């Protein structure tokens, strides 16, 4: 199982965004297999607060699909957590348990951004792995097109 996490504190909105990727070793999505997940926000190593999640909260992509009827599951989860204005020395710890009892935990520092202009950080990247190429049906008829 692959677990990749990124977390950023956004100063203007006093929020933390946590982006999580859960995939099998062959880079296919394992999101639907997530039985239980837990996000903890740590201040100097102590849990300030935590949030529970399940596989039902994963993100589906409809990139390039004008009718939003062909969902693509990349194994991604996104959470926005509001908290007291502590912007330094924060970490996010993510623990995931799959339906077959496999578990993984990752602890990452929460970086700080004082503006809301950049979103390039939020997709967890896996080193030395090519992005998944999903098959698309080029001739798929979209409503309203002839």
C-alpha positions, -999 to +999 in steps of 0.1 A: +000+000+000+012+035-008+003+064+015+014+099+005+004+130+025+008+168+021-004+194+045-004+232+044-015+259+068-032+288+050-028+320+071-056+342+057-083+316+062-068+300+094-072+266+079-051+235+072-056+215+040-045+179+041-042+160+008-039+123+011-032+096-016-040+060-009-030+035-037-020-001-041+016-009-050+007-010-087-005+027-084-042+019-087-066+035-063-072+019-029-096+046-017-127+024-017-108-001+005-102+025+033-122+012+063-110+038+087-087+068+085-076+094+111-060+128+106-042+143+136-029+178+138+001+179+161+015+210+178+051+203+190+043+166+188+011+168+208-023+162+192-043+194+191-073+178+174-081+149+151-107+140+124-119+105+114-127+095+078-137+065+056-133+055+020-166+071+011-150+105+015-125+101-014-124+125-043-136+117-078-122+135-108-143+145-139-114+161-158-124+169-193-158+152-189-184+178-198-213+158-184-197+146-152-207+110-158-174+093-160-157+095-126-120+088-123-108+075-089-072+084-083-072+074-046-072+110-033-087+126-002-088+163+007-097+178+040-099+213+053-095+217+090-100+250+110-080+255+141-066+282+164-040+304+147-009+284+154+012+285+123+046+271+134+059+237+144+028+219+132+026+184+118-001+162+103-002+125+111-024+103+089-033+067+097-052+045+073-066+010+078-079-009+047-107-034+047-081-063+046-065-050+078-034-035+062-024-002+079-001+027+071+009+058+090+026+089+077+037+120+097+046+151+077+054+187+086+027+213+078+041+240+056+029+276+058+014+298+031+003+334+038-016+338+005-041+318-014-027+321-049-009+287-052-026+253-055+003+234-071+014+219-038-018+199-031-014+168-053+008+143-035+036+132-059+052+098-057+089+099-064+102+077-093+067+067-104+050+077-136+014+091-133-013+066-140-026+067-176-064+060-175-080+047-206-105+072-221-130+064-248-125+091-274-158+083-292-179+084-261-211+103-270-216+133-247-251+148-244-255+179-265-229+169-290-236+155-324 
